[in-house]
Amino acid sequence: MGVSWKKIFGFGKVAASIFLPAIVTQSIEAIEEAAGGLKGPQKKDAVIAMATAAVKGIEGAIDKDVVNDPKVIEATSKFIDSYVAARNAEALLREAISAAKAAKVSNGQG
């Protein structure tokens, strides 16, 4: 009974599609923590650089150049924009809830 390399590399492709969003998410959080002064395009470039370095390891397992695939580059960029927009919206929502609670308390309703 031999090793099915086709199955192993097939799993690698699935793993890449599962782990890439997690890699990008962790890269965003790491850059925000380590380089909080970066804004906009500079922050995005730093996230892409960090995620690219992490993905290089996956490339070896699946024997495919994922980092330079135009579809992956575009999807990663859109994922970053969406993730950051969702986190910004969450922060605004938390602020609005806090303000509403504070207003309720100051009006004697809480």
Secondary structure, 3 states (H helix, E strand, C coil): CCCCHHHHHHHHHHHHHHHHHHHHHHHHHHHHHHCCCCCHHHHHHHHHHHHHHHHHHHHHHHCCCCCCCHHHHHHHHHHHHHHHHHHHHHHHHHHHHHHHHHHHHHCCCC
